Amino acid sequence: MLHGTFASKIGRAIKKQLHNLKKDQVEMRSFIEKIRLQKGAMFFEEGGQKFRHEPDMSFRHQNALWPGIVIEVAYSQKRKSLVKLANNYILNSDGGIGVFVGIELIYAESKEAGISTWRLKLTPGKDGEPAVAEVFQELNNELFRDAEGNPISYSPGLKLPLNDFALQSMSEGLPECSVIVDAEKLCTKLSKAEAEEEK
């Protein structure tokens, strides 16, 4: 399926960017070496009920219980499902999953594609109460490909700050740096995935 083929290409692109950072930035090397690309089911519990989700990919620091970043590729008509998934992943992991990325493909009528991101927000509690965990949407279907299939020049593409790959306690002290798969690369990989699916 297209979304699975495209997801695999994105996963490889992120791994390549991490490898390049590890090679160029000595102070980040020990942190990056512990980041793993994962596929497969995750199990959660809410209100006494157990359930599972199987994302297209996630990235987990080997010392962390949960992946810091989860990524799903979906068709745009499933946008409501992405919102629900973002809440499920982030809140039911008790904030262990800090960022959820949804890459949205327009089905059939257009070649538009965009990125939505959600992340954990902690609001300090009042009068000594515990902090309140919320999920807020940082990007709302930020297009990286237009209706004709061309990259959008002003799009930031897929940008993942390095400290999002693990809990703050594990990434503290890292210099500010991001893994970036720009709009042109995303479009190239999506076009290749579409061509492979048409064979």
C-alpha positions as CSV (number, residue, x, y, z in Angstrom):
1,M,0.0,0.0,0.0
2,L,1.1,3.5,-0.8
3,H,1.1,4.8,2.8
4,G,3.3,1.9,4.0
5,T,5.8,2.3,1.1
6,F,6.0,6.1,1.7
7,A,6.4,5.6,5.5
8,S,9.3,3.2,5.0
9,K,11.0,5.8,2.8
10,I,10.5,8.5,5.4
11,G,11.9,6.2,8.1
12,R,15.1,5.6,6.1
13,A,15.4,9.4,5.5
14,I,15.2,10.1,9.2
15,K,17.7,7.4,10.0
16,K,20.1,8.9,7.4
17,Q,19.8,12.3,9.0
18,L,20.5,10.9,12.4
19,H,23.5,9.1,11.1
20,N,24.8,12.4,9.5
21,L,24.3,14.2,12.8
22,K,26.1,11.5,14.7
23,K,29.1,11.8,12.3
24,D,29.3,15.6,12.4
25,Q,28.4,16.4,16.0
26,V,30.6,14.6,18.5
27,E,28.7,15.9,21.5
28,M,25.4,14.3,20.3
29,R,27.0,10.9,19.3
30,S,26.3,8.9,22.5
31,F,22.6,10.1,22.5
32,I,21.9,9.4,18.8
33,E,23.5,5.9,19.0
34,K,20.8,4.9,21.4
35,I,17.9,5.9,19.2
36,R,16.1,3.1,17.5
37,L,13.6,3.0,14.6
38,Q,10.7,0.8,15.7
39,K,7.7,-0.8,14.0
40,G,5.1,-3.0,15.6
41,A,2.3,-2.8,18.1
42,M,2.2,-0.7,21.3
43,F,0.0,-1.7,24.2
44,F,-1.9,0.8,26.4
45,E,-4.4,0.7,29.3
46,E,-7.1,3.2,30.0
47,G,-9.9,2.9,32.5
48,G,-9.0,-0.7,33.2
49,Q,-9.3,-1.6,29.5
50,K,-6.3,-2.7,27.4
51,F,-5.9,-1.8,23.8
52,R,-3.2,-1.6,21.1
53,H,-2.1,0.6,18.3
54,E,0.4,-0.2,15.5
55,P,2.0,3.0,14.2
56,D,3.8,3.2,10.9
57,M,7.0,4.0,12.8
58,S,8.3,5.3,16.1
59,F,11.7,6.4,17.4
60,R,12.7,5.3,20.9
61,H,15.8,5.9,23.0
62,Q,17.0,2.5,24.2
63,N,16.8,3.6,27.9
64,A,13.2,4.9,27.6
65,L,10.0,3.0,28.2
66,W,8.2,4.8,25.3
67,P,9.3,6.2,22.0
68,G,9.7,10.0,22.0
69,I,8.2,10.3,18.5
70,V,5.4,8.4,16.8
71,I,4.7,8.9,13.1
72,E,1.6,7.8,11.1
73,V,0.9,8.3,7.4
74,A,-2.8,8.5,6.6
75,Y,-5.3,9.7,4.0
76,S,-6.9,13.1,4.8
77,Q,-10.4,11.7,5.2
78,K,-9.0,10.0,8.4
79,R,-8.0,13.3,10.0
80,K,-10.3,12.7,12.9
81,S,-8.6,9.4,13.5
82,L,-5.3,11.2,13.6
83,V,-6.5,13.6,16.3
84,K,-7.8,10.7,18.4
85,L,-4.6,8.8,17.9
86,A,-2.5,11.8,19.0
87,N,-4.5,11.9,22.3
88,N,-4.3,8.2,22.8
89,Y,-0.6,7.9,22.2
90,I,0.5,10.9,24.2
91,L,-1.9,10.8,27.2
92,N,-2.0,7.0,27.6
93,S,1.8,6.9,27.7
94,D,1.7,9.4,30.6
95,G,3.6,11.8,28.4
96,G,6.3,9.2,27.6
97,I,5.4,9.8,23.9
98,G,6.0,13.5,23.5
99,V,5.3,14.1,19.8
100,F,2.8,12.6,17.4
101,V,3.3,13.3,13.7
102,G,0.5,12.7,11.1
103,I,1.5,12.9,7.4
104,E,-1.7,13.4,5.5
105,L,-2.2,12.4,1.8
106,I,-5.1,13.7,-0.2
107,Y,-6.9,10.7,-1.7
108,A,-7.4,10.6,-5.5
109,E,-8.6,14.1,-6.3
110,S,-5.4,16.0,-5.6
111,K,-1.7,15.4,-5.0
112,E,-1.6,17.7,-2.0
113,A,0.1,16.3,1.1
114,G,0.8,17.9,4.5
115,I,2.1,17.4,8.0
116,S,0.3,17.8,11.3
117,T,2.0,17.5,14.7
118,W,0.7,17.2,18.2
119,R,2.7,17.4,21.4
120,L,2.4,17.2,25.1
121,K,1.7,20.3,27.1
122,L,2.0,20.4,30.9
123,T,0.0,23.1,32.7
124,P,1.1,23.7,36.3
125,G,-1.6,22.7,38.8
126,K,-3.2,25.2,41.1
127,D,-2.7,25.2,44.9
128,G,-0.1,22.4,44.8
129,E,-2.2,20.2,42.6
130,P,-0.3,18.0,40.0
131,A,0.4,19.4,36.6
132,V,-2.4,18.8,34.0
133,A,-1.3,17.0,30.9
134,E,-2.9,18.2,27.6
135,V,-2.3,17.6,23.9
136,F,-2.0,20.6,21.6
137,Q,-1.7,20.7,17.9
138,E,1.4,22.5,16.7
139,L,1.0,22.1,13.0
140,N,-2.4,21.7,11.2
141,N,-1.9,20.0,7.8
142,E,1.1,22.2,6.8
143,L,1.3,21.4,3.1
144,F,4.6,20.3,1.6
145,R,3.2,19.3,-1.8
146,D,0.7,21.2,-3.9
147,A,-2.2,19.9,-6.0
148,E,0.1,19.3,-9.0
149,G,2.6,17.3,-7.0
150,N,5.3,20.0,-6.7
151,P,7.2,20.8,-3.5
152,I,6.0,24.0,-1.7
153,S,9.1,26.2,-1.3
154,Y,8.1,27.8,2.0
155,S,7.2,24.6,3.7
156,P,9.4,23.6,6.6
157,G,9.0,19.9,5.7
158,L,9.4,17.4,8.5
159,K,11.4,19.0,11.3
160,L,12.1,16.9,14.4
161,P,14.1,18.6,17.2
162,L,16.7,16.1,18.5
163,N,15.5,16.5,22.1
164,D,12.0,15.2,21.0
165,F,13.5,11.7,20.5
166,A,13.5,11.1,24.3
167,L,12.4,12.4,27.6
168,Q,13.9,15.7,28.7
169,S,15.9,13.9,31.5
170,M,17.7,12.0,28.7
171,S,18.1,14.8,26.2
172,E,19.0,17.6,28.7
173,G,22.2,19.5,27.7
174,L,22.0,18.6,24.0
175,P,22.7,21.5,21.7
176,E,19.7,22.8,19.7
177,C,19.6,20.7,16.5
178,S,16.9,19.1,14.4
179,V,16.4,16.2,12.0
180,I,15.0,17.8,8.8
181,V,13.5,16.1,5.8
182,D,12.7,19.0,3.6
183,A,9.7,19.5,1.3
184,E,11.6,18.6,-1.9
185,K,12.9,15.3,-0.4
186,L,9.4,14.4,0.9
187,C,7.9,15.0,-2.5
188,T,10.6,13.0,-4.2
189,K,10.0,10.1,-1.8
190,L,6.2,10.3,-2.2
191,S,6.5,10.4,-6.0
192,K,8.7,7.3,-5.9
193,A,6.3,5.5,-3.6
194,E,3.4,6.3,-6.0
195,A,5.4,5.1,-9.0
196,E,6.3,1.8,-7.2
197,E,2.6,1.2,-6.3
198,E,1.5,1.7,-9.9
199,K,3.8,-1.0,-11.2
